Amino acid sequence: MKVYETKDIRNVAVLGHGSAGKTTIVEAAAFVTGVISRMGKVTDGSTISDFDKEEVKRGFSLSTAVVPIEWEGKKINLLDTPGYFDFVGEAEEAVSAADAAVIVVNGKAGVQVGVQKAWDLCEAANLPRLFFVTNMDDDNANYARVCEELKNTFGTRVVPFQVPIRENEKLAGFVNVPKMSARRFTGTKGEYEECAIPDSVKDLLEETHGSLMEAVAETDEELMERYFEGDEFTPEEISNALNSAVVNGDVIPVLMGSGLNGYGVRVLLHDIEKYFPSPADRKISGKNVNTDEEFAADYDDTKPVTAKVFKTLIDPFIGKYSFIKVCSGVLKGGDTVLYDVQKETEEKIARVYLLRGKEAIEVPELHAGDIGALAKAMSVGTGDSLASKAAPIEYPQPAISKPYTSMAYRAVKKGDDDKIATSLAKLMEEDLTIKTVNDKENRQLLLYGIGDQQLEIVISKLLNRYKVEAELYKPKVAYRETILGSVHVQGKHKKQSGGHGQYGDVVMDFEPSGDLETPYVFEEKIVGGVVPKNYFPAVEKGLQEMVVKGPLAGYPIVGLKASLVYGSYHPVDSSEMAFKLATHLAVKNCFADKASKPVLLEPIASVKVKVPDKFTGDVMGDMNKRRGRVLGMEPDHKGNQIIMADCPMAELFGYNTDLRSMTGGIGSFTYEFSRYEQAPSDVQEKEIAARAAEKDDEE
């Protein structure tokens, strides 16, 4: 592939609901433009985009693939993204590198949740976009209904640019609404030729053309006046108005076709080239970390070389590639040295590549705005900024969703722990929505992701890609132990075994400290030297050791106030160890005494659930079933409500799956730890019994 200048580049994210046909559209584009000689199929695992073994096995995309193609003197970098919600991080990375987006809509299913989520991503990134209604060769596809749904969902700026022509119940061609001319599909690569407009589409065409002319009129006051006066616009006026309106997001075109036979793909590529901006028309700026000054890169070839890493690919066979978008300058292979601003390391750039699926194509240089890849840049990670050491320019990090779904994991075979940790580190470098946490308190390793399916695929990748087996299981909850009452107890450690014995005797008052953030508060109130001062530190040491693992169920103790009020000692047999062990007994006796009212505390999360208005009742009802307390709601002024609630963290296990089920996949939630509260008696009894059973099994 030849080198393209900034003005001739288009970076387009292909977004949409899972299984809507995104990968098939990208495959068709590669076929139509001659990149491949025959189209692969998702079901066969033979497409350019879905090359990972897990993608082939499962029949859907798991990560973003870049497919650069050449069309009418332009280079179009298509970023094929996953549509399933567990892999939203991949779509977010693609959007951070794109300058526009194609949102694929299934002609049968219509506006699904993934279409709404794709729209929201484009809105947040301020990307120009168009809709492509696919599967139009299916008898059950209904273009007019889908267009109506799109308008109802996203507003009147959604404007169909085409009307389908059907003959013998099959898609035969289309009418180009801006030009008011018909085309009939011919050949095997979606070619078409001009034809007469059939009578069967004239009613729909008249309505669609009227909507388009209204949209054109709204782009300019003069055009609006002429529109009301009944003037007709010239083809040039229509073209110019639509060009600026699409770039500004004032008009969202709707196109249609079928990826399987390439119908409509040529028009799609033509409109991408015509209506979508090149990087030269977009703005980007970073910050010089040495001077704090803003650097307006703006994809300018003449400025120093800077780039941002938006994705990482690590494959056991093809190695590590860092996907970059050049933000300024011209990046050349050879002796170029780039400075990683975040890692503060230097990388020598020997070669520059384009990746087309898994195929690496070496190129001499990449101009500003282009997308390429660096091989074996071992210290470079997703989100890093690359520049010169003299002028280290840092670009904003991509906005990646935070993972809230967790499962505990462990090695199936002993001795594989280190190998699992190393393999997971590589997977986390590829996917920023995966996270691991070592929960030392509960002696468990936690794997976090966006959803359960993603976590299952991580475990599958460990086995198939890195040949190490791990299993998932339900994580333990981090409970706490405390007392609600006050007690006066003794702890006496006395042991005689020939020679010096062991003797320590403490009498202590225990009561709530009122501070659940602090494990314990220790005071000594000894009068008359019944316990020498040199044993006070040993008593506190005994407390320190006991609060780590409480007597009730083995959880840490919090909110305990301990006062040493009396005791006794032996001038020969007493020791620091004896007084420490005596304190252990005192704490155990405290929790064994019912007057202390020992209880388990459970962690409470502050939860925010974002759902459309119509689901608020279901979500609040479900939250009550989870022992949650709804604190209030506030609108986001986009048709959604944000429900705020407090909920026990134990009840949030599996919440992501349940919320998606309740809301058709559109609901989302976030949470953070808030505080500890007393657990209900039935929860306490169940947990204490479970911990006792675990202890018996261990013994």
KOLMAR-500491 format. One line per 5 residues: their letters; for each residue y, x, z of C-alpha. Coordinates in nm, 3 decimals. Layout:
BEGIN
a = Y,X,Z | ...
This chain:
BEGIN
mkvye = 0.000,0.000,0.000 | 0.342,0.132,-0.090 | 0.629,0.184,0.155 | 0.871,-0.109,0.183 | 1.232,-0.110,0.289
tkdir = 1.355,-0.331,0.572 | 1.505,-0.601,0.347 | 1.169,-0.647,0.173 | 0.962,-0.704,0.488 | 0.864,-1.034,0.649
nvavl = 0.692,-1.039,0.990 | 0.528,-1.377,1.041 | 0.323,-1.498,1.339 | 0.061,-1.758,1.245 | 0.033,-1.997,1.540
ghgsa = -0.133,-2.328,1.619 | -0.409,-2.511,1.801 | -0.756,-2.357,1.826 | -0.972,-2.415,1.514 | -0.676,-2.560,1.321
gktti = -0.740,-2.317,1.034 | -0.504,-2.024,1.102 | -0.755,-1.751,1.021 | -0.865,-1.933,0.706 | -0.502,-1.954,0.587
veaaa = -0.455,-1.580,0.646 | -0.783,-1.510,0.466 | -0.670,-1.727,0.173 | -0.339,-1.538,0.157 | -0.529,-1.209,0.138
fvtgv = -0.750,-1.353,-0.138 | -0.463,-1.500,-0.339 | -0.273,-1.170,-0.330 | -0.573,-0.962,-0.430 | -0.627,-0.783,-0.100
isrmg = -0.987,-0.906,-0.103 | -1.206,-1.004,-0.396 | -1.378,-1.295,-0.222 | -1.285,-1.510,0.075 | -1.469,-1.464,0.400
kvtdg = -1.553,-1.754,0.628 | -1.493,-1.793,1.000 | -1.836,-1.952,1.039 | -1.998,-1.646,0.877 | -1.791,-1.398,1.078
stisd = -1.678,-1.237,0.753 | -1.299,-1.276,0.770 | -1.053,-0.986,0.788 | -0.895,-1.115,1.109 | -1.202,-1.190,1.320
fdkee = -1.381,-0.855,1.320 | -1.463,-0.820,1.689 | -1.829,-0.889,1.776 | -1.729,-1.157,2.026 | -1.515,-1.330,1.764
vkrgf = -1.799,-1.323,1.512 | -2.043,-1.458,1.772 | -1.817,-1.737,1.894 | -1.655,-1.837,1.565 | -1.291,-1.824,1.678
slsta = -1.014,-1.567,1.727 | -0.983,-1.386,2.059 | -0.705,-1.143,1.973 | -0.416,-1.106,1.732 | -0.496,-0.935,1.403
vvpie = -0.235,-0.799,1.162 | -0.295,-0.857,0.790 | -0.025,-0.703,0.566 | -0.013,-0.837,0.211 | 0.216,-0.784,-0.090
wegkk = 0.378,-1.078,-0.263 | 0.643,-1.077,-0.535 | 0.787,-0.740,-0.435 | 0.780,-0.817,-0.065 | 0.553,-0.705,0.216
inlld = 0.443,-0.987,0.446 | 0.288,-0.884,0.779 | 0.082,-1.185,0.888 | -0.006,-1.186,1.258 | -0.310,-1.410,1.300
tpgyf = -0.316,-1.530,1.661 | -0.578,-1.709,1.875 | -0.517,-2.078,1.933 | -0.720,-2.126,2.250 | -0.507,-2.132,2.563
dfvge = -0.701,-1.863,2.753 | -0.575,-1.608,2.500 | -0.208,-1.705,2.506 | -0.113,-1.345,2.586 | -0.216,-1.244,2.235
aeeav = 0.009,-1.509,2.081 | 0.295,-1.400,2.309 | 0.256,-1.039,2.195 | 0.259,-1.147,1.831 | 0.572,-1.358,1.879
saada = 0.748,-1.059,2.039 | 0.697,-0.866,1.714 | 0.753,-1.149,1.465 | 1.075,-1.254,1.295 | 0.945,-1.601,1.200
avivv = 0.639,-1.819,1.244 | 0.405,-2.050,1.056 | 0.264,-2.321,1.281 | -0.063,-2.448,1.137 | -0.140,-2.818,1.193
ngkag = -0.477,-2.978,1.125 | -0.428,-3.258,0.872 | -0.693,-3.470,1.045 | -0.618,-3.403,1.412 | -0.237,-3.400,1.382
vqvgv = -0.008,-3.268,1.653 | -0.242,-3.118,1.913 | -0.148,-2.941,2.234 | -0.166,-2.599,2.068 | 0.102,-2.708,1.821
qkawd = 0.332,-2.798,2.109 | 0.264,-2.465,2.280 | 0.329,-2.277,1.955 | 0.659,-2.462,1.920 | 0.756,-2.370,2.277
lceaa = 0.683,-2.002,2.206 | 0.906,-2.014,1.898 | 1.182,-2.190,2.090 | 1.174,-1.928,2.366 | 1.189,-1.644,2.110
nlprl = 1.440,-1.824,1.884 | 1.216,-1.783,1.580 | 1.266,-1.965,1.248 | 0.948,-2.154,1.167 | 0.772,-2.392,0.932
ffvtn = 0.470,-2.618,0.964 | 0.171,-2.586,0.734 | -0.055,-2.892,0.736 | -0.401,-2.771,0.641 | -0.739,-2.934,0.566
mdddn = -0.562,-3.162,0.321 | -0.873,-3.161,0.100 | -1.049,-3.366,0.369 | -1.079,-3.742,0.309 | -0.958,-3.814,0.662
anyar = -0.645,-3.599,0.640 | -0.321,-3.798,0.648 | -0.010,-3.600,0.558 | 0.237,-3.885,0.605 | 0.103,-3.960,0.953
vceel = 0.116,-3.593,1.053 | 0.476,-3.561,0.929 | 0.573,-3.867,1.130 | 0.406,-3.721,1.440 | 0.591,-3.393,1.389
kntfg = 0.925,-3.574,1.362 | 0.856,-3.787,1.669 | 0.752,-3.482,1.870 | 1.004,-3.221,1.754 | 1.296,-3.419,1.618
trvvp = 1.465,-3.497,1.288 | 1.512,-3.134,1.189 | 1.145,-3.143,1.085 | 1.164,-3.209,0.708 | 0.870,-3.232,0.463
fqvpi = 0.919,-3.006,0.159 | 0.614,-3.144,-0.018 | 0.435,-3.469,-0.092 | 0.061,-3.443,-0.174 | -0.088,-3.577,-0.496
renek = -0.439,-3.716,-0.461 | -0.669,-3.808,-0.748 | -1.020,-3.949,-0.708 | -0.974,-3.920,-0.330 | -0.920,-3.544,-0.358
lagfv = -0.613,-3.322,-0.321 | -0.502,-3.251,-0.677 | -0.146,-3.116,-0.640 | 0.190,-3.176,-0.481 | 0.551,-3.269,-0.546
nvpkm = 0.812,-3.006,-0.465 | 1.068,-3.227,-0.288 | 1.373,-2.993,-0.310 | 1.318,-2.956,-0.685 | 1.173,-3.305,-0.741
sarrf = 0.901,-3.166,-0.966 | 0.524,-3.208,-0.953 | 0.254,-2.939,-0.963 | -0.119,-2.970,-1.027 | -0.362,-2.717,-0.878
tgtkg = -0.565,-2.513,-1.126 | -0.796,-2.212,-1.101 | -0.978,-2.064,-0.802 | -0.685,-1.898,-0.626 | -0.461,-2.197,-0.569
eyeec = -0.276,-2.155,-0.900 | -0.081,-2.455,-1.022 | 0.100,-2.588,-1.326 | 0.379,-2.838,-1.375 | 0.290,-3.202,-1.433
aipds = 0.447,-3.548,-1.427 | 0.518,-3.714,-1.093 | 0.250,-3.985,-1.044 | 0.363,-4.339,-0.971 | 0.137,-4.346,-0.665
vkdll = 0.364,-4.109,-0.469 | 0.707,-4.234,-0.576 | 0.770,-4.454,-0.271 | 0.680,-4.178,-0.026 | 0.867,-3.924,-0.237
eethg = 1.186,-4.132,-0.236 | 1.177,-4.159,0.142 | 1.098,-3.788,0.185 | 1.368,-3.682,-0.061 | 1.621,-3.895,0.125
slmea = 1.537,-3.719,0.454 | 1.570,-3.381,0.286 | 1.910,-3.463,0.131 | 2.031,-3.585,0.470 | 1.922,-3.254,0.624
vaetd = 2.103,-3.064,0.347 | 2.419,-3.267,0.405 | 2.416,-3.188,0.777 | 2.441,-2.815,0.707 | 2.804,-2.838,0.589
eelme = 3.095,-3.078,0.644 | 3.190,-3.079,0.278 | 2.833,-3.159,0.177 | 2.825,-3.434,0.439 | 3.136,-3.598,0.289
ryfeg = 2.990,-3.582,-0.060 | 2.660,-3.725,0.070 | 2.839,-4.029,0.213 | 3.029,-4.070,-0.114 | 2.696,-4.085,-0.300
deftp = 2.727,-3.750,-0.482 | 2.410,-3.566,-0.581 | 2.370,-3.200,-0.488 | 2.291,-2.933,-0.745 | 1.962,-2.739,-0.716
eeisn = 2.164,-2.429,-0.623 | 2.348,-2.613,-0.345 | 2.020,-2.746,-0.209 | 1.860,-2.401,-0.220 | 2.153,-2.226,-0.050
alnsa = 2.183,-2.492,0.219 | 1.814,-2.483,0.299 | 1.808,-2.102,0.308 | 2.064,-2.085,0.586 | 1.935,-2.397,0.764
vvngd = 1.577,-2.267,0.792 | 1.690,-1.925,0.917 | 1.910,-2.091,1.179 | 1.635,-2.328,1.283 | 1.836,-2.635,1.179
vipvl = 1.563,-2.733,0.932 | 1.189,-2.692,0.995 | 1.003,-2.729,0.663 | 0.663,-2.896,0.641 | 0.424,-2.767,0.374
mgsgl = 0.063,-2.860,0.312 | -0.257,-2.740,0.151 | -0.609,-2.625,0.216 | -0.706,-2.279,0.323 | -1.066,-2.306,0.206
ngygv = -0.969,-2.327,-0.163 | -0.628,-2.163,-0.143 | -0.439,-2.482,-0.225 | -0.076,-2.453,-0.117 | -0.105,-2.089,-0.008
rvllh = 0.101,-1.959,-0.301 | 0.382,-2.201,-0.215 | 0.355,-2.096,0.149 | 0.396,-1.729,0.055 | 0.682,-1.815,-0.179
dieky = 0.865,-2.005,0.098 | 0.801,-1.725,0.350 | 0.963,-1.483,0.108 | 1.249,-1.721,0.025 | 1.339,-1.887,0.354
fpspa = 1.229,-1.651,0.631 | 1.456,-1.364,0.738 | 1.378,-0.999,0.693 | 1.419,-0.777,1.001 | 1.755,-0.673,0.852
drkis = 1.878,-1.025,0.930 | 1.763,-1.007,1.295 | 1.916,-0.835,1.595 | 1.754,-0.617,1.860 | 1.902,-0.394,2.124
gknvn = 1.774,-0.164,2.396 | 1.916,0.044,2.677 | 1.956,0.420,2.698 | 1.792,0.490,3.035 | 1.992,0.812,3.077
tdeef = 2.336,0.655,3.029 | 2.270,0.281,3.085 | 2.450,0.218,2.757 | 2.333,-0.052,2.517 | 2.180,0.068,2.192
aadyd = 2.212,-0.182,1.904 | 1.908,-0.089,1.696 | 1.923,-0.398,1.471 | 1.647,-0.261,1.250 | 1.886,-0.013,1.092
dtkpv = 1.722,0.263,0.883 | 2.013,0.500,0.935 | 1.986,0.516,1.315 | 1.752,0.742,1.518 | 1.386,0.643,1.527
takvf = 1.291,0.398,1.802 | 0.996,0.162,1.829 | 0.823,-0.075,2.069 | 0.450,-0.112,2.131 | 0.354,-0.480,2.122
ktlid = -0.026,-0.459,2.126 | -0.312,-0.221,2.198 | -0.655,-0.215,2.034 | -0.939,-0.015,2.189 | -1.266,-0.026,2.002
pfigk = -1.570,0.198,2.073 | -1.614,0.255,1.700 | -1.263,0.271,1.550 | -1.090,0.416,1.859 | -0.754,0.334,2.014
ysfik = -0.461,0.205,1.809 | -0.115,0.120,1.941 | 0.054,-0.150,1.731 | 0.425,-0.079,1.694 | 0.729,-0.240,1.545
vcsgv = 0.991,0.011,1.432 | 1.324,-0.099,1.578 | 1.544,0.161,1.410 | 1.519,0.461,1.180 | 1.228,0.564,0.958
lkggd = 0.909,0.672,1.134 | 0.721,0.945,0.948 | 0.389,1.108,1.014 | 0.353,1.484,1.041 | 0.547,1.664,1.309
tvlyd = 0.734,1.367,1.455 | 0.736,1.368,1.836 | 0.813,1.042,2.015 | 0.895,1.008,2.382 | 0.733,0.725,2.579
vqket = 1.023,0.601,2.789 | 0.807,0.418,3.046 | 0.538,0.687,3.088 | 0.785,0.978,3.048 | 0.540,1.156,2.818
eekia = 0.566,1.290,2.463 | 0.332,1.197,2.179 | 0.300,1.390,1.856 | 0.272,1.147,1.565 | 0.039,1.316,1.317
rvyll = -0.030,1.005,1.111 | 0.115,0.658,1.069 | -0.109,0.366,0.979 | -0.110,0.006,0.871 | -0.396,-0.191,1.021
rgkea = -0.539,-0.472,0.810 | -0.790,-0.629,1.045 | -0.996,-0.326,1.149 | -0.914,-0.126,0.834 | -0.668,0.159,0.895
ievpe = -0.450,0.246,0.595 | -0.251,0.568,0.623 | 0.110,0.551,0.499 | 0.371,0.827,0.480 | 0.637,0.632,0.670
lhagd = 0.745,0.301,0.818 | 1.098,0.170,0.778 | 1.288,-0.014,1.048 | 1.146,-0.362,1.104 | 0.800,-0.276,0.974
igala = 0.479,-0.313,1.173 | 0.222,-0.034,1.186 | -0.005,0.152,1.424 | -0.044,0.490,1.591 | -0.390,0.632,1.648
kamsv = -0.508,0.800,1.968 | -0.172,0.784,2.146 | -0.366,0.795,2.470 | -0.080,0.757,2.720 | 0.099,0.481,2.526
gtgds = 0.050,0.122,2.643 | 0.155,-0.228,2.543 | 0.521,-0.290,2.621 | 0.616,0.079,2.606 | 0.925,0.194,2.417
laska = 0.916,0.501,2.193 | 1.223,0.707,2.110 | 1.349,1.064,2.133 | 1.366,1.245,2.467 | 1.734,1.314,2.406
apiey = 1.811,0.944,2.365 | 1.540,0.747,2.550 | 1.591,0.386,2.442 | 1.406,0.120,2.641 | 1.340,-0.224,2.491
pqpai = 1.272,-0.541,2.691 | 0.909,-0.603,2.783 | 0.729,-0.888,2.602 | 0.710,-1.206,2.813 | 0.337,-1.231,2.892
skpyt = 0.185,-1.515,3.093 | 0.071,-1.429,3.445 | -0.299,-1.488,3.522 | -0.379,-1.731,3.805 | -0.751,-1.801,3.752
smayr = -0.976,-1.568,3.949 | -1.345,-1.501,4.004 | -1.520,-1.235,4.208 | -1.740,-0.992,4.016 | -2.002,-0.731,4.092
avkkg = -2.236,-0.497,3.908 | -2.581,-0.634,3.834 | -2.733,-0.285,3.864 | -2.657,-0.047,4.147 | -2.455,0.255,4.046
dddki = -2.268,0.079,3.764 | -1.949,0.020,3.964 | -1.759,0.317,3.822 | -1.863,0.237,3.466 | -1.749,-0.124,3.509
atsla = -1.414,-0.008,3.649 | -1.360,0.229,3.353 | -1.456,-0.038,3.098 | -1.236,-0.302,3.261 | -0.944,-0.059,3.252
klmee = -0.981,-0.041,2.873 | -1.000,-0.420,2.842 | -0.690,-0.458,3.060 | -0.506,-0.210,2.840 | -0.587,-0.437,2.544
dltik = -0.508,-0.767,2.719 | -0.223,-0.780,2.969 | -0.337,-1.119,3.099 | -0.645,-0.960,3.260 | -0.606,-0.810,3.606
tvndk = -0.839,-0.674,3.873 | -0.778,-0.672,4.248 | -0.978,-0.492,4.515 | -0.990,-0.740,4.806 | -1.091,-0.498,5.082
enrql = -1.059,-0.762,5.351 | -1.336,-0.976,5.205 | -1.517,-0.681,5.046 | -1.497,-0.828,4.698 | -1.359,-0.733,4.359
llygi = -1.153,-1.003,4.189 | -1.103,-1.054,3.815 | -0.795,-1.255,3.716 | -0.732,-1.421,3.378 | -0.565,-1.721,3.216
gdqql = -0.882,-1.934,3.226 | -1.255,-1.940,3.295 | -1.351,-1.889,2.930 | -1.150,-1.569,2.913 | -1.324,-1.431,3.224
eivis = -1.666,-1.514,3.078 | -1.575,-1.333,2.756 | -1.459,-1.029,2.954 | -1.805,-1.010,3.115 | -1.966,-1.053,2.772
kllnr = -1.752,-0.772,2.630 | -1.857,-0.544,2.915 | -2.219,-0.597,2.818 | -2.194,-0.594,2.438 | -1.917,-0.341,2.392
ykvea = -1.964,-0.105,2.687 | -2.331,-0.168,2.772 | -2.273,-0.244,3.138 | -2.368,-0.570,3.308 | -2.155,-0.757,3.561
elykp = -2.174,-1.107,3.703 | -1.912,-1.353,3.825 | -1.929,-1.555,4.146 | -1.703,-1.775,4.355 | -1.451,-1.565,4.549
kvayr = -1.416,-1.579,4.926 | -1.094,-1.709,5.076 | -0.888,-1.484,5.303 | -0.892,-1.688,5.624 | -0.735,-1.571,5.951
etilg = -0.827,-1.623,6.317 | -0.594,-1.704,6.607 | -0.573,-1.895,6.934 | -0.362,-2.198,7.025 | -0.412,-2.190,7.403
svhvq = -0.371,-1.944,7.690 | -0.654,-1.781,7.888 | -0.699,-1.530,8.168 | -1.014,-1.322,8.103 | -1.185,-1.005,8.213
gkhkk = -1.356,-0.740,8.011 | -1.571,-0.492,8.199 | -1.767,-0.211,8.041 | -2.007,-0.045,8.281 | -2.294,0.182,8.187
qsggh = -2.493,0.429,8.397 | -2.738,0.662,8.228 | -2.765,0.972,8.446 | -2.480,1.213,8.500 | -2.139,1.071,8.420
gqygd = -2.144,0.697,8.347 | -1.895,0.477,8.163 | -1.660,0.244,8.345 | -1.365,0.044,8.220 | -1.233,-0.282,8.360
vvmdf = -0.941,-0.485,8.224 | -0.807,-0.826,8.312 | -0.588,-0.970,8.040 | -0.381,-1.276,7.958 | -0.405,-1.398,7.600
epsgd = -0.172,-1.652,7.441 | -0.018,-1.729,7.100 | 0.260,-1.490,7.003 | 0.420,-1.742,6.766 | 0.429,-1.483,6.486
letpy = 0.149,-1.523,6.232 | 0.285,-1.232,6.027 | 0.188,-0.985,6.302 | -0.171,-0.930,6.421 | -0.090,-0.881,6.789
vfeek = 0.174,-0.808,7.050 | 0.068,-0.592,7.348 | 0.231,-0.579,7.687 | 0.120,-0.408,8.011 | 0.207,-0.571,8.340
ivggv = 0.008,-0.349,8.573 | 0.134,-0.328,8.929 | 0.016,-0.072,9.180 | -0.168,0.158,8.942 | -0.496,-0.033,8.934
vpkny = -0.527,0.096,8.577 | -0.372,0.442,8.523 | -0.104,0.465,8.254 | -0.305,0.716,8.053 | -0.555,0.436,7.970
fpave = -0.291,0.197,7.832 | -0.310,0.349,7.479 | -0.689,0.305,7.488 | -0.646,-0.063,7.570 | -0.408,-0.107,7.275
kglqe = -0.648,0.090,7.052 | -0.921,-0.156,7.148 | -0.690,-0.443,7.044 | -0.614,-0.275,6.711 | -0.983,-0.247,6.634
mvvkg = -1.066,-0.606,6.731 | -0.792,-0.779,6.530 | -0.934,-0.631,6.209 | -1.247,-0.846,6.238 | -1.225,-1.138,6.475
plagy = -1.515,-1.281,6.684 | -1.494,-1.630,6.533 | -1.599,-1.562,6.173 | -1.516,-1.199,6.109 | -1.166,-1.260,5.968
pivgl = -0.852,-1.071,6.079 | -0.679,-1.198,6.393 | -0.309,-1.285,6.379 | -0.050,-1.423,6.621 | -0.216,-1.288,6.937
kaslv = -0.019,-1.188,7.246 | -0.219,-0.974,7.489 | -0.095,-0.875,7.834 | -0.283,-0.626,8.053 | -0.231,-0.767,8.405
ygsyh = -0.506,-0.618,8.620 | -0.817,-0.405,8.615 | -0.995,-0.122,8.788 | -1.117,0.227,8.715 | -1.355,0.492,8.843
pvdss = -1.216,0.841,8.906 | -1.522,1.003,8.746 | -1.680,0.753,8.505 | -1.367,0.602,8.348 | -1.260,0.724,8.004
emafk = -1.049,0.615,7.709 | -1.364,0.505,7.529 | -1.473,0.292,7.825 | -1.136,0.113,7.842 | -1.134,0.060,7.466
lathl = -1.479,-0.104,7.482 | -1.369,-0.310,7.782 | -1.080,-0.444,7.572 | -1.328,-0.537,7.295 | -1.515,-0.748,7.550
avknc = -1.191,-0.907,7.673 | -1.099,-1.021,7.319 | -1.450,-1.160,7.263 | -1.433,-1.343,7.595 | -1.093,-1.482,7.499
fadka = -1.229,-1.639,7.179 | -1.546,-1.756,7.358 | -1.337,-1.944,7.615 | -1.266,-2.295,7.484 | -0.938,-2.299,7.674
skpvl = -0.801,-2.047,7.422 | -0.854,-2.307,7.144 | -0.969,-2.056,6.881 | -0.908,-2.171,6.524 | -0.937,-2.055,6.165
lepia = -0.617,-2.043,5.963 | -0.629,-2.096,5.588 | -0.387,-1.956,5.329 | -0.149,-2.212,5.181 | -0.007,-2.167,4.832
svkvk = 0.325,-2.291,4.704 | 0.230,-2.452,4.372 | 0.441,-2.559,4.075 | 0.270,-2.778,3.815 | 0.443,-2.845,3.483
vpdkf = 0.322,-3.158,3.303 | 0.460,-3.425,3.070 | 0.603,-3.728,3.250 | 0.304,-3.950,3.171 | 0.062,-3.727,3.364
tgdvm = 0.256,-3.698,3.691 | 0.063,-3.977,3.865 | -0.276,-3.826,3.782 | -0.168,-3.477,3.886 | -0.020,-3.591,4.218
gdmnk = -0.331,-3.795,4.294 | -0.551,-3.495,4.223 | -0.329,-3.274,4.440 | -0.376,-3.515,4.732 | -0.754,-3.496,4.687
rrgrv = -0.723,-3.118,4.721 | -0.553,-3.161,5.060 | -0.225,-3.069,4.894 | 0.115,-3.203,4.996 | 0.350,-3.298,4.716
lgmep = 0.700,-3.189,4.816 | 0.895,-3.323,4.520 | 0.953,-3.325,4.146 | 1.225,-3.211,3.913 | 1.260,-3.263,3.536
dhkgn = 1.287,-2.969,3.297 | 1.487,-3.193,3.056 | 1.225,-3.138,2.786 | 1.008,-3.437,2.869 | 0.821,-3.260,3.148
qiima = 0.816,-3.282,3.525 | 0.771,-2.985,3.754 | 0.570,-3.100,4.056 | 0.615,-2.885,4.367 | 0.340,-2.891,4.628
dcpma = 0.175,-2.697,4.908 | -0.201,-2.664,4.865 | -0.477,-2.469,5.043 | -0.576,-2.176,4.824 | -0.942,-2.265,4.874
elfgy = -0.876,-2.590,4.687 | -0.720,-2.416,4.385 | -1.053,-2.275,4.272 | -1.124,-2.430,3.931 | -0.781,-2.598,3.922
ntdlr = -0.693,-2.456,3.581 | -0.991,-2.626,3.416 | -0.929,-2.956,3.597 | -0.558,-2.957,3.512 | -0.631,-2.901,3.144
smtgg = -0.884,-3.184,3.154 | -0.632,-3.421,3.315 | -0.349,-3.337,3.077 | -0.530,-3.274,2.749 | -0.466,-2.902,2.783
igsft = -0.088,-2.918,2.804 | -0.042,-2.885,3.181 | 0.029,-2.545,3.334 | 0.076,-2.418,3.687 | 0.189,-2.121,3.889
yefsr = 0.144,-2.044,4.255 | 0.222,-1.787,4.518 | 0.106,-1.736,4.873 | 0.329,-1.920,5.119 | 0.188,-1.905,5.475
yeqap = -0.113,-1.969,5.696 | -0.191,-2.305,5.854 | -0.469,-2.433,6.076 | -0.769,-2.540,5.870 | -0.922,-2.885,5.929
sdvqe = -1.216,-2.886,6.174 | -1.476,-2.962,5.907 | -1.353,-2.670,5.694 | -1.363,-2.442,5.999 | -1.715,-2.545,6.096
keiaa = -1.845,-2.496,5.745 | -1.685,-2.153,5.708 | -1.798,-2.028,6.050 | -2.154,-2.140,5.976 | -2.145,-1.972,5.633
raaek = -2.023,-1.644,5.779 | -2.289,-1.657,6.050 | -2.556,-1.710,5.783 | -2.421,-1.415,5.585 | -2.438,-1.197,5.894
ddee = -2.800,-1.302,5.957 | -2.889,-1.218,5.595 | -2.728,-0.876,5.625 | -2.922,-0.804,5.943
